[in-house]
Amino acid sequence: MSHGAEVGLVLLAAVVSANLPFLTERLFLVGPRRAPKAFGWRLLELLLLALLTLGLGRLLEARIGQIYPQGWEFYAALGCLFLTLAFPGFVWRYLRRHHHG
């Protein structure tokens, strides 16, 4: 797999995983259904999916070569990016108008 494809894979995984907590009522995607699922559960799922995405990125980076050590700035930027990527799912879940027809 080329470096560009690996970067694309991590970005695609980040977009999908950032929005998954807002698209399902199941706990951690496989657990029991909660209707409605509390916002705290969604935040916890978002954090865990961000960590899994980070793990995927680290795994692919290790395949390429040496893992570059990161400072707190990297993780702060990663958190902000993940929250930004989660915005469409948040809007779909909480801000769209519910038409009952």
Beta strands, then each sheet from edge to edge (+ up, - down):
end
